Amino acid sequence: MFKISVCLLTYNSARLLHEVLQPLISIADEIIIVDSGSSDETINISRGYGIEPIYHPFNTHGEQMNHATGLASYDWVLCMDSDEILDEQTTAFILKLKQGEEPEQGQAWRFSRYWFVLGEQVRTIYPISSPDFPVRLYNRRQTRFNDRPVDDQAEGFINSSVIPGFVRHDTFYTIHEVFNKLNTYTTRLVINKKIKPSLLRGIISAIGAFFKWYLFSGAWRKGRVGLVTGLYATFYSFLKYFKAWYWDGKLNSNTCRENPSSARPQNQD
């Protein structure tokens, strides 16, 4: 038998927090909530379950999760986002797992995670196909999240198994949220990762994304929600190159104003 610390990240998570916490309470030996500055009822709801959230400013998801697991009392950690809801099959599997012998340190388990956009289950949301299978239960001495600015994941485990069940990932719940995350993710990507500044590449990439993630993926069958996911992929593919192109031009312009001679060709014959 071994114990598990649940590490939950929150930010203005009141919408689903009751649904998220209720199954977690049944499997957790402790619950750690790391909050990045909620202004809604997240803190009060957490306190209603006897949990005092710990504030930590957000930089990247991976860094935030590693901070949370670092606060855990137990080495086996279950990492959760506040828009992920475990079903009975998933919780039953984890409860049974805990009753057995402690696993090897290099073992990890993956969620069977199904994506919902605007309240409807979808087959794709760029760059993910649903279901996906992220590693979420592991030994923190062996495994930790990487530092990718977006699409981070747990690394360091040796073996992994899929937990049967249906974990509902209820994300992008309003149109505003879709475009807010689109802007946030592409900005974070360009700031933290070298993206070739190319307007033409952005246009070509956007056209390809529309065909792949809207037409070929079958997203068009989902009506308005499918169109939203298709446009999300299209705009994401364009914006990451457009922002890199725009900010590269701004940077060069500022450099020219600060030191005009540095922008002139060295040989003007």
BAFI-3210 file (N, C-alpha, C; in Angstrom, 3 decimals, decimal comma, padded with zeros to 6 digits):
// residues 269
n [1|2|3|4|5|6|7|8|9|10|11|12|13|14|15|16|17|18|19|20|21|22|23|24|25|26|27|28|29|30|31|32|33|34|35|36|37|38|39|40|41|42|43|44|45|46|47|48|49|50|51|52|53|54|55|56|57|58|59|60|61|62|63|64|65|66|67|68|69|70|71|72|73|74|75|76|77|78|79|80|81|82|83|84|85|86|87|88|89|90|91|92|93|94|95|96|97|98|99|100|101|102|103|104|105|106|107|108|109|110|111|112|113|114|115|116|117|118|119|120|121|122|123|124|125|126|127|128|129|130|131|132|133|134|135|136|137|138|139|140|141|142|143|144|145|146|147|148|149|150|151|152|153|154|155|156|157|158|159|160|161|162|163|164|165|166|167|168|169|170|171|172|173|174|175|176|177|178|179|180|181|182|183|184|185|186|187|188|189|190|191|192|193|194|195|196|197|198|199|200|201|202|203|204|205|206|207|208|209|210|211|212|213|214|215|216|217|218|219|220|221|222|223|224|225|226|227|228|229|230|231|232|233|234|235|236|237|238|239|240|241|242|243|244|245|246|247|248|249|250|251|252|253|254|255|256|257|258|259|260|261|262|263|264|265|266|267|268|269]
n.u [000,855|000,485|000,814|-000,776|-000,246|-002,327|-001,946|-003,100|-003,707|-004,901|-006,788|-008,983|-011,079|-013,609|-015,863|-015,881|-014,896|-016,034|-016,902|-014,453|-013,007|-014,486|-014,290|-011,531|-011,081|-011,778|-009,673|-007,287|-004,512|-003,501|-004,286|-002,990|-003,341|-002,321|-002,487|-002,736|-003,514|-006,362|-009,464|-012,088|-014,476|-012,780|-010,864|-012,456|-014,151|-012,291|-011,410|-013,742|-013,623|-011,734|-009,166|-006,361|-005,445|-002,282|-000,503|001,146|002,941|002,221|004,197|004,991|003,055|004,312|006,356|004,780|003,436|005,567|006,384|004,190|004,280|006,638|005,900|004,586|003,785|004,162|005,849|004,589|002,606|-000,384|-001,188|-003,121|-005,244|-007,539|-009,702|-010,239|-011,976|-012,388|-013,726|-015,801|-014,639|-011,956|-011,222|-011,754|-009,845|-007,460|-007,768|-007,730|-005,180|-003,629|-003,927|-002,277|001,151|003,846|004,723|007,461|009,893|010,194|007,827|004,851|001,583|-001,005|-003,660|-006,862|-007,982|-010,550|-011,549|-013,459|-015,108|-016,617|-018,653|-019,171|-018,198|-015,223|-013,294|-010,799|-008,539|-006,477|-003,058|-003,983|-005,338|-008,371|-009,327|-006,492|-003,452|-002,084|000,691|000,067|000,134|002,694|006,040|007,626|010,342|011,498|010,288|009,308|007,749|008,479|009,988|008,617|007,082|004,434|002,184|003,506|004,892|005,085|008,222|010,889|010,099|010,161|008,534|005,117|001,583|-001,809|-004,560|-007,713|-010,845|-012,684|-011,699|-012,850|-012,039|-012,750|-012,498|-011,938|-014,497|-016,078|-016,556|-014,987|-013,022|-011,781|-010,494|-008,973|-007,164|-005,971|-004,575|-002,927|-001,429|-000,046|001,481|003,075|004,454|005,985|007,564|009,096|010,209|012,195|010,883|010,721|010,635|008,259|006,027|004,882|005,243|003,530|001,016|000,874|001,078|-001,261|-003,265|-002,764|-003,284|-006,022|-007,145|-006,198|-007,034|-009,692|-011,164|-010,052|-009,885|-012,470|-013,797|-015,689|-018,088|-019,108|-020,521|-021,086|-019,308|-017,281|-016,379|-015,307|-013,124|-011,679|-011,047|-009,562|-007,219|-006,340|-005,905|-004,053|-001,858|-001,222|-000,808|001,442|003,622|003,115|003,235|005,910|007,109|006,134|007,093|009,817|010,258|009,613|011,624|013,926|013,400|013,462|016,129|017,390|016,626|017,864|020,543|021,438|023,550|024,226|022,377|022,894|024,148|027,443|029,066|028,713|029,037]
n.v [-001,200|002,253|005,848|008,778|012,036|014,541|016,988|019,994|022,483|025,780|028,549|031,024|029,078|028,364|027,522|024,732|023,549|022,175|019,768|018,790|018,419|016,613|013,754|013,549|013,775|011,300|009,652|010,804|011,161|013,454|016,769|019,200|022,463|024,694|027,969|030,589|033,207|033,683|035,419|034,861|032,646|030,580|030,268|030,347|028,154|026,064|026,249|025,502|022,785|022,217|022,822|024,816|026,977|027,498|030,261|030,926|032,596|032,412|031,079|029,083|026,174|023,708|024,456|025,421|023,092|021,486|022,965|022,572|019,751|019,648|020,515|018,451|015,877|013,235|010,916|009,808|011,256|012,742|014,553|017,329|019,398|022,140|021,849|019,248|016,288|013,457|010,204|007,491|005,023|005,633|006,627|004,359|002,578|003,809|003,756|000,968|000,431|001,726|000,039|-002,085|-003,296|-000,942|000,655|000,288|002,904|004,079|003,746|004,954|006,438|006,992|009,253|008,586|010,825|012,944|015,469|018,446|021,092|024,196|022,934|020,617|017,349|016,801|015,741|016,646|019,189|021,593|021,266|018,600|015,306|013,775|010,974|011,995|010,972|011,835|011,639|011,471|010,415|009,663|009,019|011,493|011,618|010,483|011,496|014,481|017,547|018,939|022,001|023,255|026,004|025,809|022,991|021,239|018,355|015,402|013,965|011,530|009,137|005,519|003,360|003,277|003,141|002,963|004,358|002,964|004,444|007,577|010,576|013,716|016,508|019,579|022,153|025,453|026,925|029,095|031,356|033,607|032,566|030,760|032,462|033,990|032,107|031,339|033,666|033,939|031,506|031,546|033,862|033,210|031,067|032,266|034,025|032,321|030,395|029,839|031,072|031,122|034,206|034,799|035,949|034,869|032,145|031,865|032,283|030,127|028,003|028,374|027,887|025,179|024,137|024,615|022,883|020,399|020,269|020,988|020,176|017,580|016,243|015,850|017,635|019,399|018,107|018,654|020,983|024,273|024,219|022,596|024,269|026,307|024,956|024,358|026,930|027,813|026,213|027,187|029,976|029,832|028,612|030,616|032,930|032,447|032,678|035,174|036,912|036,534|037,572|040,221|041,240|040,906|042,754|045,107|045,062|045,318|047,843|049,453|049,091|050,333|053,014|053,535|053,143|054,205|053,856|051,210|049,871|050,431|049,302|047,930|048,163|050,454|050,818]
n.w [000,000|-000,752|-000,506|-001,916|-003,100|-004,200|-006,616|-007,488|-009,867|-009,940|-011,257|-011,181|-011,063|-010,267|-011,654|-012,234|-009,971|-007,749|-008,972|-009,787|-007,398|-005,811|-006,673|-006,296|-003,575|-002,626|-003,266|-002,504|-000,296|000,561|-000,474|-002,481|-003,391|-005,730|-006,449|-008,841|-008,421|-008,203|-008,680|-008,384|-006,858|-006,209|-004,096|-001,761|-002,211|-002,166|000,480|001,705|001,463|003,245|002,446|002,079|-000,317|-001,937|-002,837|-005,884|-008,325|-011,825|-014,382|-016,400|-017,281|-016,721|-014,915|-012,832|-012,063|-011,226|-009,048|-007,382|-006,961|-005,596|-003,098|-001,996|000,405|-000,055|-002,241|-004,458|-006,826|-008,023|-010,716|-011,492|-013,496|-013,205|-014,845|-015,346|-014,893|-013,008|-013,665|-012,339|-012,955|-013,333|-010,786|-009,244|-010,230|-009,387|-006,604|-006,156|-007,072|-005,147|-002,992|-003,429|-003,647|-003,374|-006,385|-008,798|-008,947|-011,442|-012,774|-014,333|-014,818|-017,210|-018,009|-019,517|-021,481|-022,452|-024,645|-024,320|-025,884|-025,647|-024,290|-025,716|-026,766|-028,575|-031,448|-032,135|-031,049|-031,827|-030,846|-030,540|-030,609|-029,659|-027,715|-025,640|-023,967|-021,387|-019,098|-015,702|-013,142|-011,042|-009,731|-008,002|-007,594|-009,730|-012,003|-013,700|-014,828|-018,050|-019,352|-021,427|-023,140|-024,012|-024,316|-022,567|-020,844|-018,733|-017,909|-017,760|-016,596|-016,767|-017,549|-018,661|-018,106|-019,223|-017,593|-017,282|-018,201|-018,226|-018,452|-018,192|-019,998|-019,720|-021,391|-022,854|-022,608|-023,321|-026,114|-025,740|-024,026|-025,756|-027,643|-025,944|-024,858|-027,224|-027,923|-025,645|-025,593|-028,093|-027,831|-025,602|-026,681|-028,748|-027,297|-025,705|-027,333|-030,207|-033,028|-036,490|-038,039|-040,287|-042,523|-044,840|-044,396|-042,241|-043,453|-045,268|-043,461|-041,985|-043,898|-044,443|-041,891|-041,625|-043,551|-042,557|-039,816|-039,773|-042,142|-043,044|-040,598|-039,885|-038,313|-039,230|-039,096|-036,627|-036,630|-035,497|-033,311|-034,313|-036,346|-034,799|-033,567|-035,844|-036,819|-034,676|-034,865|-037,329|-036,891|-034,804|-036,063|-037,882|-036,271|-034,617|-036,329|-037,419|-035,172|-034,441|-036,740|-036,696|-034,217|-034,602|-036,618|-035,213|-033,289|-034,872|-035,919|-033,638|-032,948|-035,061|-034,629|-032,201|-032,768|-035,519|-037,372|-037,180|-038,648|-041,257|-044,418|-044,509|-046,673|-049,105|-051,811]
ca.u [000,000|001,247|-000,013|-000,718|-000,560|-002,941|-001,469|-004,104|-003,446|-006,138|-006,835|-010,391|-011,551|-014,841|-016,875|-015,891|-014,065|-016,735|-016,864|-013,067|-012,525|-015,227|-013,645|-010,160|-011,096|-011,919|-008,436|-006,097|-004,050|-003,443|-004,536|-002,284|-003,840|-001,466|-003,324|-001,915|-004,101|-007,792|-010,292|-013,465|-014,732|-011,887|-010,241|-013,492|-014,585|-011,222|-011,458|-014,914|-013,207|-010,653|-007,885|-005,909|-004,597|-000,973|-000,305|002,429|002,729|002,309|005,100|004,569|002,308|005,242|007,005|003,780|003,182|006,744|006,336|003,166|004,749|007,694|005,283|003,869|004,332|004,422|006,554|003,658|001,772|-001,387|-001,165|-004,435|-005,668|-008,855|-010,776|-010,213|-012,892|-012,224|-014,943|-015,757|-013,720|-010,603|-010,987|-011,727|-008,551|-006,412|-007,972|-007,248|-003,728|-003,051|-004,006|-001,221|002,509|004,336|005,321|008,820|009,957|010,128|006,495|003,934|000,277|-001,590|-005,107|-007,624|-008,553|-011,418|-011,635|-014,744|-014,995|-017,934|-019,607|-019,373|-017,027|-014,638|-012,291|-009,499|-008,361|-005,068|-002,556|-004,304|-006,487|-009,056|-008,641|-005,049|-003,095|-000,964|001,154|-000,380|000,406|004,092|006,893|008,286|011,795|011,911|009,597|008,868|007,309|009,498|009,783|008,072|006,157|003,092|002,203|004,488|004,521|005,937|009,340|011,794|009,602|010,696|007,380|003,838|000,377|-003,002|-005,638|-009,011|-011,815|-013,081|-011,413|-013,433|-011,246|-013,775|-011,748|-012,493|-015,927|-016,768|-015,813|-013,963|-011,946|-011,069|-009,592|-008,031|-006,105|-005,271|-003,634|-001,956|-000,539|000,850|002,439|004,009|005,292|006,939|008,494|009,960|010,752|012,613|010,007|011,227|009,698|007,938|004,613|004,479|005,139|002,320|-000,142|000,884|000,794|-002,670|-004,068|-002,579|-003,959|-007,463|-007,474|-005,904|-007,732|-011,128|-011,745|-009,606|-010,123|-013,905|-014,349|-016,834|-019,315|-019,566|-021,237|-020,447|-018,159|-016,233|-015,820|-014,467|-011,856|-010,944|-010,503|-008,525|-006,005|-005,915|-005,361|-002,861|-000,765|-000,839|-000,381|002,782|004,575|002,833|003,771|007,365|007,439|005,827|008,006|011,144|010,297|009,655|012,944|014,865|013,100|013,978|017,582|017,786|016,451|018,841|021,879|021,168|024,679|024,308|021,431|023,328|025,091|028,821|029,658|027,675|029,462]
ca.v [000,000|003,491|007,047|009,678|013,458|015,155|018,355|020,626|023,872|026,544|029,975|031,335|027,726|028,080|026,930|023,268|023,092|021,142|018,516|018,329|018,027|015,513|012,454|013,567|013,571|009,871|008,911|011,534|011,173|014,904|017,566|020,479|023,359|025,844|028,937|031,657|034,538|033,688|036,522|034,386|031,922|029,416|030,158|030,010|026,772|025,193|026,269|024,736|021,377|022,112|022,955|026,198|027,098|028,132|031,156|030,942|033,241|031,490|031,339|028,059|025,097|022,731|025,021|025,483|021,736|021,047|023,638|021,893|018,426|019,876|020,763|017,243|015,086|011,876|010,911|009,505|012,442|012,762|015,944|017,665|020,753|022,380|021,588|017,807|015,636|012,007|009,415|006,436|003,967|006,124|006,672|002,981|002,006|004,388|003,219|-000,413|000,510|002,116|-001,068|-003,046|-002,934|000,290|000,348|000,741|004,363|004,521|003,498|006,096|006,115|008,006|009,430|008,532|012,165|013,309|016,926|019,106|022,503|024,844|021,981|019,459|016,515|016,993|014,754|017,314|020,599|021,761|020,208|017,350|014,474|013,307|011,226|011,922|010,128|012,458|011,053|012,312|009,767|009,242|009,264|012,775|011,455|009,977|012,170|015,862|018,183|019,716|023,457|023,807|027,107|025,238|021,554|020,581|017,007|014,753|013,241|010,872|007,810|004,429|002,641|003,926|002,378|003,806|004,112|002,913|005,415|008,695|011,843|014,807|017,734|020,552|023,376|026,371|026,844|030,201|031,898|034,491|031,717|030,218|033,445|034,390|031,109|031,425|034,778|033,654|030,405|031,925|034,823|032,468|030,257|033,120|034,590|031,312|029,459|030,531|030,877|031,862|035,279|034,717|036,168|033,905|030,837|031,899|032,120|028,744|027,134|028,538|027,176|023,758|023,783|024,589|021,639|019,242|020,222|021,206|019,332|016,192|015,645|015,642|018,599|020,069|017,400|019,162|022,246|025,505|023,894|022,137|025,440|026,988|024,237|024,529|028,283|027,882|025,662|028,082|031,208|029,480|028,383|031,897|033,927|032,226|033,249|036,609|037,620|036,509|038,514|041,589|041,655|040,995|044,047|046,146|045,019|045,901|049,268|050,099|049,055|051,370|054,334|053,704|053,161|054,179|053,395|049,748|049,327|050,694|048,341|048,307|048,513|051,165|051,067]
ca.w [000,000|-000,773|-000,418|-003,072|-002,968|-005,384|-006,835|-008,350|-010,227|-010,133|-011,538|-011,484|-011,399|-009,529|-012,534|-012,164|-008,862|-006,968|-009,726|-009,825|-006,075|-005,175|-006,849|-005,799|-002,126|-002,333|-003,550|-002,078|001,085|000,783|-001,673|-002,519|-004,430|-006,013|-007,166|-009,406|-008,231|-008,537|-008,171|-008,248|-005,614|-006,120|-002,771|-000,790|-002,455|-001,673|001,951|002,111|001,520|004,225|001,756|001,963|-001,507|-001,815|-003,981|-006,590|-009,629|-012,956|-015,495|-017,337|-016,640|-016,187|-013,727|-011,771|-011,583|-010,482|-007,756|-006,579|-006,530|-004,620|-001,791|-001,578|001,512|-000,535|-003,519|-005,539|-007,017|-009,088|-011,162|-012,027|-013,817|-012,617|-015,816|-015,569|-013,949|-013,030|-013,569|-011,326|-013,365|-013,078|-009,344|-008,740|-010,604|-008,535|-005,256|-006,163|-007,234|-003,859|-002,041|-003,734|-003,269|-003,990|-007,691|-009,066|-009,029|-012,834|-013,340|-014,386|-015,394|-018,083|-018,079|-020,761|-021,357|-023,566|-024,706|-024,552|-026,257|-025,604|-023,739|-026,582|-026,977|-029,904|-031,857|-032,188|-030,724|-032,195|-031,740|-029,849|-030,967|-028,456|-026,447|-025,527|-022,823|-020,678|-017,841|-014,596|-011,859|-011,122|-008,569|-008,262|-007,544|-011,034|-013,104|-013,509|-016,072|-018,742|-019,292|-022,669|-022,868|-024,211|-024,595|-021,714|-020,453|-017,747|-018,488|-016,839|-016,240|-017,581|-018,106|-018,388|-018,407|-019,357|-016,636|-017,969|-017,709|-019,081|-017,777|-018,984|-020,025|-020,102|-021,614|-023,863|-022,326|-023,986|-027,248|-025,177|-023,525|-026,918|-028,228|-024,902|-024,815|-028,498|-027,822|-024,592|-025,973|-029,179|-027,286|-024,758|-027,561|-029,462|-026,321|-025,096|-028,307|-031,424|-034,179|-037,638|-038,406|-041,712|-042,789|-045,854|-043,752|-041,437|-044,340|-045,763|-042,320|-041,635|-044,908|-044,186|-040,632|-041,856|-044,238|-041,714|-038,534|-039,941|-043,193|-043,032|-039,274|-039,713|-037,357|-039,852|-038,718|-035,324|-036,804|-035,035|-032,450|-035,209|-037,014|-033,811|-033,418|-037,093|-036,858|-033,637|-035,466|-038,405|-036,320|-034,027|-037,010|-038,469|-035,295|-034,069|-037,281|-037,563|-034,014|-034,561|-037,820|-036,271|-033,151|-035,180|-037,297|-034,178|-032,675|-035,826|-036,022|-032,426|-033,020|-036,011|-034,007|-031,129|-033,346|-036,956|-038,167|-037,147|-039,610|-042,621|-044,988|-044,288|-047,964|-049,827|-053,194]
c.u [000,884|000,286|000,256|-001,068|-001,166|-002,475|-002,350|-003,747|-004,762|-005,836|-008,252|-011,134|-012,880|-015,873|-016,998|-015,292|-014,737|-016,643|-015,457|-012,651|-013,216|-014,618|-012,221|-010,090|-011,132|-010,619|-007,191|-005,784|-003,713|-003,726|-003,828|-002,848|-002,864|-002,242|-002,453|-002,591|-005,561|-008,510|-011,760|-013,601|-013,818|-011,349|-011,282|-014,001|-013,554|-011,240|-012,658|-014,640|-012,052|-009,265|-007,541|-004,985|-003,305|-000,749|001,091|002,195|003,007|003,327|004,791|003,851|003,249|005,930|006,035|003,511|004,366|006,815|005,346|003,661|005,887|007,175|004,630|004,574|004,752|005,049|005,653|002,650|000,826|-001,565|-002,450|-004,519|-007,122|-009,996|-010,816|-011,027|-012,759|-013,580|-014,751|-014,756|-012,263|-010,301|-010,917|-010,389|-007,454|-006,546|-007,454|-005,727|-003,048|-003,024|-002,903|000,132|002,940|005,056|006,804|008,808|009,788|008,787|005,654|002,632|-000,275|-003,103|-005,620|-008,467|-009,288|-011,710|-013,049|-014,486|-016,398|-019,018|-019,837|-018,070|-016,543|-013,587|-010,897|-009,619|-006,863|-004,169|-002,836|-005,441|-007,076|-009,584|-007,129|-004,723|-001,887|-000,598|000,784|-000,146|001,813|004,808|007,736|009,808|012,357|011,443|009,254|008,451|008,466|009,111|009,303|007,080|004,694|003,268|003,308|003,990|005,507|007,006|010,160|011,360|010,184|009,580|006,110|002,699|-000,800|-004,038|-006,952|-009,971|-012,049|-012,870|-011,894|-012,554|-012,129|-013,133|-012,446|-014,018|-016,737|-015,933|-014,693|-012,763|-011,128|-010,042|-008,595|-006,857|-005,304|-004,208|-002,531|-000,942|000,432|001,885|003,498|004,973|006,371|007,978|009,532|010,608|011,090|011,697|010,529|010,235|009,431|006,436|004,098|004,311|003,886|001,074|-000,246|000,519|-000,681|-003,578|-003,975|-003,313|-005,469|-007,874|-007,296|-006,841|-009,222|-011,735|-011,360|-009,886|-011,595|-014,544|-015,585|-018,160|-019,899|-020,244|-020,443|-019,216|-016,990|-015,574|-014,909|-013,120|-011,012|-010,303|-009,415|-007,196|-005,439|-005,246|-004,086|-001,658|-000,291|-000,200|001,022|003,851|004,372|003,424|005,297|007,837|007,242|006,828|009,445|011,310|010,365|011,037|013,981|014,667|013,645|015,495|018,099|017,690|017,510|020,260|021,768|022,316|024,754|023,391|021,852|024,222|026,528|029,508|028,573|028,089|028,359]
c.v [001,241|004,678|007,977|011,098|013,941|016,601|019,000|022,086|024,588|027,981|030,294|030,076|027,368|027,330|025,420|022,704|022,037|019,784|017,931|017,744|016,782|014,136|012,411|013,291|012,092|009,100|009,546|011,307|012,591|015,576|018,895|021,278|024,516|026,774|030,105|033,020|034,645|034,870|036,117|033,613|030,708|029,218|029,733|028,583|025,796|025,112|025,505|023,241|021,171|022,226|024,439|026,310|027,856|028,993|030,988|031,561|032,281|031,981|030,377|026,956|024,079|023,199|025,056|024,100|021,200|021,717|022,938|020,538|018,554|020,125|019,515|016,528|013,694|011,937|010,578|010,638|012,238|014,214|016,271|019,136|020,912|022,312|020,111|017,105|014,126|011,310|008,272|005,348|004,376|006,121|005,267|002,318|002,513|003,873|001,789|-000,449|000,820|000,974|-002,103|-002,574|-001,662|-000,040|000,737|002,246|004,884|004,298|004,777|005,646|007,304|008,055|009,044|009,804|012,572|014,808|017,393|020,583|023,089|023,856|020,741|018,673|016,666|015,921|015,347|018,719|020,845|021,997|018,798|016,624|013,911|011,895|011,305|011,260|010,705|011,698|011,994|011,691|009,190|009,506|010,499|012,684|011,013|010,879|013,596|016,426|018,939|021,188|024,043|024,927|026,721|023,750|020,835|019,187|016,453|013,938|012,579|009,482|006,770|003,666|003,423|003,021|003,336|003,389|004,044|003,932|006,524|009,973|012,963|016,047|018,836|021,931|024,248|026,456|028,031|030,635|032,815|033,681|031,138|031,220|033,987|033,414|031,101|032,519|034,479|032,608|030,815|032,947|034,114|031,650|031,110|033,700|033,568|030,348|030,216|030,131|031,726|032,932|035,299|034,859|035,157|032,513|030,753|031,661|030,685|027,777|027,189|027,789|025,667|023,300|023,705|023,281|020,432|019,144|020,522|020,237|017,865|015,496|015,305|016,600|019,297|019,398|017,936|020,521|023,426|025,224|023,402|023,283|026,212|026,290|024,342|025,898|028,476|027,371|026,599|029,330|030,946|029,347|029,684|032,824|033,706|032,776|034,748|037,398|037,655|037,515|039,961|042,082|041,727|042,328|045,201|046,226|045,660|047,400|050,029|050,148|050,140|052,756|054,592|053,834|053,086|053,606|051,887|049,119|049,564|049,592|048,833|048,737|049,152|051,504|050,712]
c.w [000,000|-000,811|-001,602|-002,646|-004,275|-005,463|-007,897|-008,594|-010,488|-010,540|-012,006|-011,924|-010,759|-010,359|-012,347|-010,883|-007,995|-007,671|-009,776|-008,483|-005,520|-005,435|-006,304|-004,306|-001,781|-002,528|-002,947|-000,607|001,511|-000,550|-001,524|-003,682|-004,553|-006,933|-007,632|-009,368|-008,590|-007,910|-008,053|-006,924|-005,406|-004,718|-001,735|-000,966|-001,920|-000,148|002,479|002,178|002,502|003,624|001,631|000,744|-001,217|-003,054|-004,562|-007,959|-010,766|-013,968|-016,638|-016,564|-016,003|-014,919|-012,550|-011,182|-010,788|-009,112|-006,832|-006,084|-005,520|-003,223|-001,203|-000,431|001,055|-001,922|-004,696|-005,653|-008,194|-009,488|-011,919|-012,406|-013,393|-013,631|-016,194|-014,483|-014,089|-012,945|-012,566|-011,684|-013,089|-011,587|-008,748|-009,052|-009,668|-007,102|-005,147|-006,264|-005,903|-002,852|-002,263|-003,231|-003,987|-005,292|-007,747|-009,318|-010,454|-013,506|-013,308|-015,017|-016,150|-017,920|-019,459|-020,783|-022,636|-023,509|-025,030|-024,831|-026,329|-025,188|-024,566|-026,741|-028,417|-030,173|-031,889|-031,633|-030,835|-030,982|-031,193|-030,566|-029,687|-028,673|-026,609|-024,193|-022,076|-019,401|-016,700|-013,213|-011,938|-009,793|-008,850|-008,186|-008,894|-012,176|-012,715|-014,861|-016,715|-018,769|-020,612|-022,350|-023,069|-024,504|-023,816|-021,330|-019,440|-018,455|-017,382|-016,410|-017,196|-018,280|-017,797|-018,822|-018,454|-018,317|-017,410|-017,372|-018,702|-018,273|-018,690|-018,859|-020,599|-020,240|-022,652|-023,741|-022,841|-025,187|-026,759|-024,692|-024,673|-027,430|-027,207|-024,836|-026,110|-028,440|-026,805|-025,024|-027,065|-028,714|-026,456|-025,602|-028,225|-028,512|-025,875|-026,074|-029,588|-032,579|-035,322|-038,048|-039,900|-041,903|-043,804|-045,247|-042,881|-042,269|-044,826|-044,645|-041,936|-042,610|-044,682|-042,940|-040,832|-042,533|-043,309|-040,522|-038,627|-040,949|-043,037|-041,700|-039,043|-038,726|-037,916|-039,489|-037,406|-035,431|-036,297|-034,180|-033,299|-035,953|-036,073|-033,678|-034,695|-037,199|-035,805|-034,197|-036,527|-037,852|-035,520|-034,965|-037,637|-037,442|-034,771|-035,013|-037,442|-036,393|-034,045|-035,612|-037,368|-035,232|-033,632|-035,901|-036,312|-033,548|-033,582|-035,961|-034,824|-032,433|-033,946|-035,392|-032,942|-031,680|-034,862|-037,769|-038,229|-038,179|-041,045|-043,132|-044,802|-045,601|-048,827|-051,253|-054,160]
res [m|f|k|i|s|v|c|l|l|t|y|n|s|a|r|l|l|h|e|v|l|q|p|l|i|s|i|a|d|e|i|i|i|v|d|s|g|s|s|d|e|t|i|n|i|s|r|g|y|g|i|e|p|i|y|h|p|f|n|t|h|g|e|q|m|n|h|a|t|g|l|a|s|y|d|w|v|l|c|m|d|s|d|e|i|l|d|e|q|t|t|a|f|i|l|k|l|k|q|g|e|e|p|e|q|g|q|a|w|r|f|s|r|y|w|f|v|l|g|e|q|v|r|t|i|y|p|i|s|s|p|d|f|p|v|r|l|y|n|r|r|q|t|r|f|n|d|r|p|v|d|d|q|a|e|g|f|i|n|s|s|v|i|p|g|f|v|r|h|d|t|f|y|t|i|h|e|v|f|n|k|l|n|t|y|t|t|r|l|v|i|n|k|k|i|k|p|s|l|l|r|g|i|i|s|a|i|g|a|f|f|k|w|y|l|f|s|g|a|w|r|k|g|r|v|g|l|v|t|g|l|y|a|t|f|y|s|f|l|k|y|f|k|a|w|y|w|d|g|k|l|n|s|n|t|c|r|e|n|p|s|s|a|r|p|q|n|q|d]
***
